[in-house]
Amino acid sequence: MAASLAVLGGPPAFATPLRTGCPNILDPTATAALVSDAMARRWLTNEGPLVQRLEERFAALHGVRHAVAVANATLGLQLAAAAMGIAGEVVVPSFTFIGTVHAMSWIGLRPVFCDVSADTHTLDAARLEAALTPDTAAIIGVHLWGRPCDIDPIQRVADARGVPVLFDAAHATGSTRGGTPLGRFGRAEVFSLHATKSINGLEGGLVTTTDDDLAERLRRLRNFGFNAGGRVVSRGINAKMNEFSAAMALSNLAGFDRLCAHNRAIHDAYRHGLAGLPGVRLCEHPAADVPSGHYAVIEVDDTAPLGRDALCRVLVAERVNPRRYFRPGCHRSPPYAFEPLRHPLPVTERLTQALMHLPTGLQMNPDDATAMAAVLGRALAEAPRVRAALAAPAP
């Protein structure tokens, strides 16, 4: 059995490479038709009909009054912070994609790093108070892996201090919290349509809110400060989504339920295949929260016969490209590593060494997930031989 591992001289398990973040294209024909329609209209940007349709459908999916389309989620976070009038320090989790922090820093806000919960990997509400200062202007929560933050305790801390909450929901299209779709919490939530996300628009993002005034400010900010009458009434920037991105997102959104069912079947296969492996745990969501299944993340603890990095190398040899999220934590990445850390971040430090994201999506099927889990099981069972093979110099 062990000889079939590629690191031990066997052939790779997968003839076709599998990778995390592989774009899902659910209906190329429908996408091409929408793009052709846009070209025939010669209305390719400036809040075209496809962008408007996408905003309506995305708002309906998330049960909110407003979904404001933007060129990408990074700009969405910046516009939301600007529209909310945030200035000063913002509390952010260090365990997040660096883009969350860059977005705030780029517009002059000062990130203050807070640790995350060991159970949820999202902002730890119990540690928020220690991170707040008189200069705190907002709290930024991140719905990681599509799993909601601990929203109510975070909001209670924010309300007690009189500061707004902005949620980075880049991972969370279609996710729910206790049966309620994400998108309506905090002052606003920002979703990503990047090619690696469950619903992709090549690039793109949407800011959702139930605040009518905030939505109007967002629409002005994304279009150079123009109001509906065509007059410049505020500062603004070009953050508009184009029609081709909206076409891709709309065609993918139409098949979203099918994609979610497919990913949940893959997740179930991982769960079954990884069950009982020493030191390896598939990160799960509470039964009341429904994710899209786009993220299959495992935690490799100190009791595993092989560490996370060694298991990554095993999978790479099998033509699998896993991801080690988020390594290092944002607080250890330039330029933030040069700032003194106000509080220790032990959970973040541990997770950056323990987590691995496995492939999902239309590139694979549940049998592939079962085979991948079997590879990990064989590697753990033959840990001494695998460790020696990985340590050997390349021929």
C-alpha positions in Angstrom: 0.0 0.0 0.0 2.7 2.5 1.0 4.6 1.9 -2.2 1.9 3.6 -4.1 2.8 7.0 -2.5 4.6 9.1 -5.1 7.2 10.3 -2.4 8.1 6.6 -2.0 8.6 6.0 -5.7 5.0 5.2 -6.8 3.1 6.9 -9.5 1.1 10.0 -8.7 -2.5 9.3 -7.5 -4.0 11.9 -9.9 -3.4 12.0 -13.7 -4.9 15.5 -13.8 -3.6 18.0 -11.3 -6.1 19.2 -8.6 -5.7 22.6 -7.0 -7.3 24.8 -4.5 -9.1 27.8 -5.8 -9.7 26.3 -9.3 -12.3 28.5 -10.9 -15.8 27.1 -11.3 -17.4 27.9 -14.7 -20.9 26.4 -14.4 -22.4 27.3 -17.8 -19.9 28.6 -20.4 -22.6 28.8 -23.1 -24.8 31.0 -20.9 -21.9 33.2 -20.0 -21.0 33.6 -23.7 -24.5 34.6 -24.6 -24.6 37.2 -21.9 -21.3 38.6 -23.0 -22.5 38.7 -26.6 -25.6 40.6 -25.6 -23.5 43.1 -23.8 -21.3 43.7 -26.8 -24.4 44.0 -29.0 -25.7 46.7 -26.7 -22.3 48.4 -26.6 -22.9 49.1 -22.9 -19.9 47.5 -21.3 -19.5 49.4 -18.0 -21.0 52.3 -16.1 -23.7 50.3 -14.2 -25.0 48.4 -17.2 -28.1 46.2 -17.2 -26.1 43.0 -16.3 -24.6 44.7 -13.3 -28.0 45.9 -12.2 -29.4 42.4 -12.6 -26.6 40.9 -10.6 -27.1 43.4 -7.8 -30.8 42.5 -7.7 -30.2 38.7 -7.6 -27.4 38.9 -5.1 -29.5 41.0 -2.8 -32.3 38.5 -3.1 -30.0 35.6 -2.3 -28.8 37.3 0.8 -32.1 38.8 1.9 -31.0 42.4 1.9 -32.3 45.6 0.3 -29.0 46.6 -1.3 -26.1 44.9 -3.0 -23.7 47.4 -4.6 -21.4 45.8 -7.2 -17.7 46.9 -7.3 -14.6 46.0 -9.3 -13.3 43.8 -6.5 -13.8 43.1 -2.8 -10.7 45.0 -1.8 -12.2 48.1 -3.2 -15.5 47.1 -1.6 -13.9 47.1 1.9 -12.3 50.5 1.2 -15.5 52.1 -0.1 -17.5 50.7 2.8 -15.1 52.1 5.3 -15.1 55.4 3.6 -18.9 55.5 3.3 -19.1 54.8 7.0 -16.7 57.6 7.8 -14.2 55.4 9.6 -11.0 57.1 10.6 -8.4 56.0 13.1 -7.7 52.5 14.3 -9.6 49.4 13.2 -9.5 46.1 15.0 -8.9 43.2 12.6 -8.1 39.5 13.0 -4.5 38.7 12.1 -5.6 35.3 10.8 -7.1 36.5 7.5 -6.0 37.1 3.9 -3.6 40.0 3.8 -6.0 41.9 1.5 -8.3 42.5 4.4 -5.6 44.4 6.3 -4.1 46.1 3.2 -7.5 47.4 2.3 -7.7 49.3 5.6 -4.1 50.4 5.7 -4.2 51.7 2.1 -6.8 54.3 3.0 -5.0 55.5 6.1 -6.6 53.3 8.8 -4.3 51.7 11.4 -4.8 48.0 11.9 -4.8 46.6 15.5 -4.5 42.9 15.4 -6.8 40.7 17.5 -6.6 36.9 18.0 -9.2 34.4 16.7 -11.1 31.6 18.3 -9.5 28.2 18.2 -12.9 26.7 17.4 -14.2 29.0 14.6 -10.9 30.6 13.4 -12.8 33.9 13.3 -12.5 37.0 15.5 -12.5 36.1 19.2 -15.1 38.4 20.8 -13.7 37.6 24.2 -10.4 39.2 23.2 -11.9 42.3 21.6 -12.1 44.5 24.7 -8.3 44.2 25.2 -7.8 45.3 21.6 -9.9 48.5 21.8 -8.5 51.9 22.6 -9.9 55.4 22.6 -8.8 55.6 18.9 -10.7 52.5 17.8 -13.0 53.6 15.0 -14.4 50.2 13.8 -14.2 46.4 14.2 -13.6 44.3 11.1 -14.8 40.7 11.3 -14.0 38.1 8.7 -16.4 35.2 8.0 -13.6 32.6 7.4 -14.2 29.5 5.3 -17.8 30.7 4.8 -18.3 30.2 8.6 -20.0 33.3 10.2 -18.1 35.2 12.9 -19.5 35.1 16.4 -21.7 38.0 15.2 -23.8 38.8 18.3 -21.0 39.1 20.9 -18.9 41.1 18.4 -21.9 43.5 17.9 -22.5 43.8 21.6 -18.9 44.9 22.2 -19.1 47.4 19.3 -22.4 48.8 20.5 -21.0 49.3 24.0 -18.1 51.3 22.6 -20.2 53.1 20.0 -18.2 51.9 17.0 -19.5 50.2 13.8 -18.8 46.7 12.6 -17.8 45.9 9.0 -17.7 42.2 7.9 -15.4 40.8 5.3 -17.6 38.1 3.8 -15.2 37.3 0.9 -15.5 33.6 1.6 -19.2 33.6 2.5 -21.5 33.9 -0.6 -24.6 32.0 0.2 -23.7 31.2 3.8 -26.2 31.5 6.6 -26.1 32.1 10.4 -28.9 30.2 12.2 -31.0 30.1 9.1 -30.4 33.8 8.3 -28.3 34.6 5.2 -25.2 36.6 5.8 -25.2 40.0 4.2 -27.4 42.0 6.7 -25.1 42.1 9.7 -23.0 45.0 10.9 -23.3 48.2 8.9 -22.2 46.3 5.8 -20.7 43.1 4.5 -18.3 42.7 1.6 -18.4 39.6 -0.7 -15.8 38.6 -3.3 -16.4 37.4 -6.8 -12.7 36.7 -7.4 -12.0 33.7 -9.8 -11.1 31.5 -6.8 -14.4 32.1 -4.9 -17.5 29.8 -5.1 -19.3 32.3 -7.3 -16.8 34.0 -9.5 -17.1 37.0 -11.9 -13.5 36.8 -13.0 -13.0 39.7 -10.6 -15.5 41.6 -8.7 -17.2 42.2 -5.3 -20.5 43.2 -3.8 -21.2 45.3 -0.7 -24.5 44.4 1.0 -26.4 46.5 3.5 -29.8 47.3 4.8 -28.9 51.0 5.2 -30.4 53.0 2.4 -28.2 56.1 3.0 -25.1 54.0 3.2 -26.0 52.2 -0.1 -26.4 55.6 -1.8 -23.0 56.8 -0.6 -21.4 53.6 -1.8 -22.9 54.1 -5.3 -21.6 57.6 -5.4 -18.1 56.6 -4.2 -17.7 53.8 -6.8 -18.4 56.3 -9.6 -16.2 59.3 -9.0 -18.7 60.9 -6.6 -21.5 61.4 -9.2 -25.1 61.3 -7.9 -28.0 59.9 -9.8 -28.5 63.2 -11.5 -24.9 63.2 -12.9 -23.5 65.9 -10.6 -20.3 65.4 -8.6 -21.4 65.8 -4.9 -18.5 64.0 -3.1 -15.1 62.5 -3.6 -15.1 59.2 -5.3 -13.1 56.7 -7.4 -13.6 54.4 -10.3 -14.6 51.1 -8.6 -17.4 50.1 -11.0 -17.9 46.5 -12.2 -17.9 45.8 -15.9 -20.6 43.9 -17.8 -18.4 40.9 -18.6 -17.7 40.2 -14.9 -21.4 40.5 -14.2 -22.1 38.1 -17.1 -19.8 35.4 -15.6 -21.2 36.0 -12.1 -24.8 35.8 -13.3 -24.4 32.5 -15.1 -22.5 31.0 -12.2 -25.1 32.3 -9.7 -27.9 30.5 -11.7 -26.2 27.2 -10.9 -25.1 28.0 -7.4 -27.4 25.4 -5.7 -25.9 22.7 -7.9 -22.4 23.8 -7.1 -23.1 23.9 -3.4 -24.6 20.4 -3.5 -21.5 19.2 -5.4 -19.1 20.7 -2.9 -21.0 19.4 0.1 -20.8 15.9 -1.4 -17.0 16.4 -1.7 -16.9 17.6 1.9 -18.8 14.5 3.0 -16.3 12.3 1.2 -13.4 14.1 3.0 -15.2 13.7 6.3 -15.7 10.0 5.8 -12.2 9.4 4.4 -10.4 11.4 7.1 -12.3 10.0 10.0 -10.0 8.4 12.5 -6.7 9.7 11.1 -4.4 10.5 14.0 -4.0 14.2 14.6 -6.0 15.3 11.6 -9.4 17.0 11.9 -11.7 18.3 9.2 -12.9 21.8 10.2 -16.7 21.6 10.4 -19.5 24.2 10.7 -22.2 24.2 13.3 -25.4 22.5 12.1 -27.3 25.7 12.3 -24.9 27.5 9.9 -25.1 26.4 6.2 -21.9 27.1 4.2 -21.4 26.6 0.5 -18.9 23.8 1.0 -16.3 25.7 -1.1 -13.7 25.4 1.6 -12.5 22.1 2.9 -9.9 22.8 5.6 -8.1 20.4 7.8 -6.2 21.0 11.0 -3.1 18.9 11.6 -2.1 19.0 15.3 1.0 18.0 17.2 -0.2 14.4 17.7 -0.1 13.7 14.0 2.8 11.4 12.9 3.6 13.9 10.1 3.2 17.7 10.3 1.1 19.9 8.1 4.0 20.9 5.9 5.1 17.3 5.3 1.6 16.3 4.3 1.5 19.2 1.9 4.6 17.9 0.2 3.1 14.5 0.0 0.0 15.9 -1.8 2.1 18.0 -4.1 3.9 14.8 -5.2 0.5 13.3 -6.0 -0.3 16.3 -8.3 -2.5 18.0 -5.7 -1.9 21.7 -4.9 -3.1 22.4 -1.3 -2.9 25.8 0.4 -1.4 26.6 3.8 -3.7 29.4 4.9 -2.7 32.0 6.2 1.0 31.7 6.5 2.4 33.8 8.1 -0.2 35.7 10.1 -0.8 39.3 8.9 1.0 40.6 12.0 4.2 38.9 10.7 3.9 40.2 7.1 5.5 43.4 5.9 4.8 46.2 6.5 2.9 45.2 9.7 5.7 43.0 11.1 7.7 46.2 11.9 5.0 47.5 14.2 5.1 46.5 17.9 2.4 43.9 18.7 0.1 45.0 21.4 -1.1 41.6 22.5 0.1 38.0 21.9 -1.8 36.0 19.3 -1.2 32.4 20.3 -4.2 30.9 18.4 -3.2 32.7 15.2 0.4 31.5 15.5 -0.7 27.9 15.9 -3.2 27.9 13.1 -0.7 29.3 10.6 1.3 26.1 11.2 -1.6 23.7 11.4 -4.2 24.4 8.7 -4.4 23.1 5.1 -7.0 23.8 2.5 -7.9 20.9 0.2 -9.3 21.2 -3.3 -13.0 21.3 -4.0 -15.2 22.4 -7.0 -16.1 21.1 -10.4 -12.6 20.0 -11.2 -13.1 16.9 -9.0 -15.7 14.5 -7.6 -16.3 12.8 -4.3 -14.2 9.8 -5.4 -11.2 12.2 -5.8 -11.7 13.4 -2.3 -11.8 9.9 -1.0 -8.6 9.1 -2.9 -7.0 12.2 -1.4 -7.9 11.2 2.1 -6.5 7.8 1.5 -3.2 9.3 0.4 -3.1 11.2 3.7 -3.9 8.1 5.6 -1.2 6.1 3.9 1.4 8.8 4.5 0.5 9.0 8.2 0.7 5.2 8.5 4.1 5.2 6.9 5.4 8.3 8.6 9.0 7.2 9.2 9.5 6.2 5.6 7.8 9.3 4.3 9.9 11.5 6.6 13.1 9.9 5.4 12.1 10.3 1.7 11.3 13.9 2.2 14.6 14.6 3.9 16.6 12.8 1.2 18.5 15.1 -1.2 17.0 15.3 -4.7 18.5 13.0 -7.3 
